[in-house]
């Protein structure tokens, strides 16, 4: 990525939740919120975040793109908008499928890049993959970062998980108050916090993290950390709920499967 693209991606990361009200898109649509009406129920939050970013940049003293010429501003704006809009979870499954297919089609090049030393040039075939679809990878980086709290050390992972769940429960209370359908993770009387994190990692984060690390091998520490967090959440879930043995066995099997995947991703990288 060039300097402008990297700058745009950093700005997008900083502003991707700008002005977030603490409710998700489903709530905005169900409650007929003004943003949902304005954006025809299509990514109302993400559209709003983009608008707020560029509204701020209209002011001379806060225009972080003022040093760029018109063409560069256009490209940077495009990158910010496309990557922020792609953080809508509606795009998650398609991103998982796209990354998995990309690795499947380019396995040889990605595996060759994985064994390159830090001072060695990347294989040309791998380099060609990177330069062919820069926007796709920028979308991947921002979306993966957006759901990455399970990929961080558990002391951070736990704090962010509980903050997110508090937000979900607050929305659930509002949904109950307004007579709206209560989201699956929003009912504080039914959701076990550690248990919900296993489901989130197993079905949402891990299926994206795996192909991301297959393509970008130096990120293998993320999947290794993810497995540690799965184990921490599993132990908390057992301590809090005392589940039946068959449920524990099933969950342990899922953790072991991801542990094997993480080990394989780690072992394909040449030691420094």
Residue, then its C-alpha position, 0 to 999 in steps of 0.5 A: x500500500x502507498x502512503x495515501x492508502x495507509x493514511x486513509x485506512x488509519x483514518x477509517x479505523x479511527x472514524x469507523x464508529x464515529x457518532x455510534x449511538x450504542x444501537x445496531x443497524x437492526x435496531x435502527x431499522x426496526x425502530x424506523x430511526x432517521x438514519x435508517x430512513x435516510x439510507x433506505x435501511x442499508x448500513x445506516x450506521x456505517x453511512x452515518x459514520x462516513x458522513x460525520x467524518x467528512x462533515x468534520x473535514x469540511x472545516x478548515x481547522x479540522x480538514x485532515x486531507x487539506x494537504x492533498x490535491x483533488x485526485x488524492x482526496x478523491x482516492x482517500x475519500x473512496x478508501x475511507x467510505x468503502x472500508x467503513x461501509x464494509x464493517x457492516x456485519x452484513x458483509x461478514x459471511x461474503x468476506x469469509x468466503x472471499x478470503x477462503x476462496x482466495x487462499x484456496x486458489x493461491x495456496x502455493x504463493x501464500x505458503x511460499x510467502x509464509x516461509x520467507x525470512x524478514x530480509x527476503x523479497x516476497x515471491x513474485x506470485x504472492x506480490x501479484x496477489x497483493x497488488x491486484x486487489x488492494x481494496x479487498x485487503x484494506x476491507x479485510x484489515x479494517x473488518x478483522x480489526x473491528x472484531x478483533x477483541x478475541x485476538x488480543x491478550x485475555x486481559x484486553x479481550x475480556x474487558x472489551x467483551x464485557x463492554x460490548x455485552x453491556x451495550x447489547x444488554x442496554x439495547x435489549x432493554x430498549x427493545x423490550x421497552x419499545x415492544x421490538x424483537x429482542x436480539x439474540x445477544x441482547x437479553x441479559x436474563x438469558x445470555x451467559x457472558x462467557x458462553x456467548x464469547x465462545x459462540x462469537x469466536x467459534x462462528x464469527x471471528x475464527x472463520x475469518x481469522x483463519x483465511x486472513x492468517x493463511x494469506x498473511x502468515x505473520x499474523x499467526x499470533x492472532x489465531x494463537x491468542x484466539x485459542x488461549x481466549x477460547x480456553x479462558x472463556x470455556x473455563x469461566x463458562x464451566x465455573x458459572x453454569x456447571x453445564x452437562x458433561x456432553x456440552x463440555x465435551x462438545x465445546x472442548x472439541x471445538x477448541x481442540x479443532x481451532x488449536x490444531x488450526x492455529x498450530x498449523x498456521x504457526x508452524x508454516x512460518x519460518x522462525x525468525 
